[in-house]
Amino acid sequence: MTDQAVVEKLKAKFPSAVLDVKEFRGEVTVTVKAEDILSICAYCKNDLGFTMLADLCGVDLLAMGGSGSRFQVVYNIYNMKAKQRLRLKAPVTESDPRIDTVSGVWGSANWLERECWDLMGISFNNHPDLRRILMPDDWVGHPLRKDYPVQGPGREPYQGREV
């Protein structure tokens, strides 16, 4: 099945959920509504053959401004039989940075979602074990957010090397 056929099937099955489709350098990215991510991912796995979640990450669009959604959750999925990749993006608001977990669809999402929550502060509804995975339990904040202080919390900004 071609990339275009996959996109057409997604549009037919979820007409109001597909927000945008972009193709760049042979890679297709489909932006979908966050509230439909679980059903879209289940459809991609069960009906379209994307049985592997290769990666899941969060993107902070703070500098972009104006889009209404500060964050995006990005799902890179792979159909091993067809050797086909697809990228799904779901916008998430800054005021309520949460989205449904897809750990029931792909088991590998469990740790990837924990990493995304730990470093970006995007929460995953109904996640079986959402807790810090890289930072200490008492760490304050989410260090991959663009508004997080570079030097870390509670430290003076670096003034340069003293001679």
N, C-alpha and C positions, 0 to 999 in steps of 0.2 A: 504494500500500500504506500502510495506517495505521501509526502508531507502535506500536499494540498488536499488529498483525500482525507487524511487525519483531521485537518482543520475543518473541512466541510462536515465531517461526522460530528465533531464537537459543536459546531455552530447549529447543526440540525437538532442535536440532542439537548443542548443548553443555549437556546437562542438569546435569552436575555442575560446570560451569565458571561458570555464572551464579549469583552470590552474592546480588545484590540488584537491584531495579528501583525507581526512584523517578520520579515525575512531579511537576514543580513549574512552575507558570506556563506550561504548554504545552510544556515541555522534558522529554525523557526521558533519564534517566541509568541506564546498566546497569553495575553493578560486576561484574567478572569476575576469575577467578583469573589471576595474573600468568603462570603457566606455560603458559596457553592463549592468550595475547594474539596471537601470530603467526597461529595458525589461525583465530581469531575475526576478526581484521582482514582476512585474506585472504577469508574467507567473506562478510564485510560488503561488500567491494569487488566480488568476482567474482559472487556470487549475489544480493546485496541491492541492488546498484547504488550503494553509497557510494564513488564514484570519487575523491572529494577529501578529503584530510586538511587541514582548515582550520587546526588548531592542535594542538600537543602541548606539555604543560607538566608540571612536577612540583609537588606540593603537600606542604609539610611540616606534619604534624599533631602536632608536638611538644607543643603546649599541650593537645591533646585527650586524650592519654594513654589507656591501657587497651585500645586497639584491637588491639594486637599488631603492627601495621604502622605505622611512623612516617610513611612516605611513600606517595603515590599518584602514578601516572602517568595523566594525563588526555588522552584523544584526542577531539577534536571533529571529527566526520566529517560529510560532506554528500553527499546524493544530488541532483545538479544537475537530473536529469530530473524527479524527483518534488518538488523543492524541499523537501527533508526533512533535518532535522538529527538527529544522534544523538550522545550523549556516552558514551564508554566510560571506566571507571575501573578501574585495576588496582592493588591494594595491594602495596607493596614494603617488606620489613623493613629495619630500621635495621642489623641485624647483617650483612646481605648485600644492599645496595641495588643490585640488578641485575635486568634484564628483557630479553627478546629484542628485537632491533631489528625495526622494521617498515619499514625503508628499502627493502626489496625489494618491499613491497606498494605503498607510496606513496613516490616519490622525494623528495618534500618533507620526509619525516621525517628525512632525513640531517642537515640543519642544525638542525632543531628538537631532535633528540636530542642533538646536540653542545652546544646551548645548555643543555638540561636537565642534562647531565652537568657542564658547566662551572660552572653556578650552584648546582646542588642536590647534585651528587655521586652521582647515580643513573647507573649504568653500563648500557650497552646491549650485550648479548652479540652477537657477530658483526657489529658495526657496521663498515663499510668504512674509516672514517677518524675514530675517536673521539679527538679532541684538543680543546684549548681553542679557543674561537671568539670570546669577548668579553674574557676576562681574559688578562694576559700569561702566557707559558708557565711562568714561575717563580713564579706566584702560589700562595700556600699557602691551602688551604681552598676552601670553596664559599660565596660571600657571600649567597645567598638562604636558607640554612638559618637557622632561628630561633635556634639557639645560636651563630651566628657573631657575633663582637663588632661592635657598631654602628660603632665608630670605626676598625675594620680591625685586622689582626693587628699586634702589637708596638707599639701606640700607647697613650699614656695616655688614659684616659676623659676626655671633655670636661667641664670644670669650670664652664663658664659664661663669660660675657663679662667680661673684666677692665675695670674702670673707671679 
